[in-house]
Amino acid sequence: MGNSHHSQEVENDLSTFELIALFVVFCVILIWLGDTLTATVGIILEGLVFAVAYNAKNNQID
């Protein structure tokens, strides 16, 4: 009952282009549906999330 079923790793990483495209799409949605404060805070938080995902993808943070 150990972790023998998890021996295969599945690669679900997005390419850099896909990360940037998703970032832009989410920014447009935030700007379109939100007010100024919501869009500003949302874009900042979204930038942090995507920066962490990009760094994890490229192993730039040890």
N, C-alpha and C positions, 0 to 999 in steps of 0.2 A: 504494500500500500504506500510505497514511497513515491518519489518523483520520477519513476521510470517512464511514465506516460509523457513527461515533458522533456524528453531527451532531444526532440527535434525542435529547432527554433524556426519560427515563421518570420520571414522578412516582410514587413508591412510599411517600410519607410517610404515617405513621399520624396520625390525629387525636389531640388531647389526651386525649379519653375513652379511645381505644384504648390509648394509652401507659399511662394510669393503670390500666386494667383488666388489662393484661398485667403491670404491676408487682405488683398485688395477687395475681394468680394465681400468679406466681413466688414471691412471699413465702409464700403458703399452702403451696405445694409444698415450699419450703425448711423451713418450720416442721414440716410433717407428716412429711417423710422424713429430716430431719437432726436431729442433736443440738443442744444450745444453742449451742456454739461455731460449728458449721457454719452454723446459721441466722443467727446474729448477723453473722458475717463475710460470708456470702452476701448478706444484706440490705443491708449497707453497700456492698459492691461493686456490687450490683444498682442501688442508689440512684445511685451515681456514673455507671454506664452510662446509666441512664435520664435523669439530669440532663444529661449531654452530648448525648444524642439530642434532648431537649426544647430545649436551647439552640441546637443546630444547626438544628432545625426552625424556630425563631422568630428566628434570626439575632441572638441577644442577645450573642454573643461575637464580637468582630471578629477 
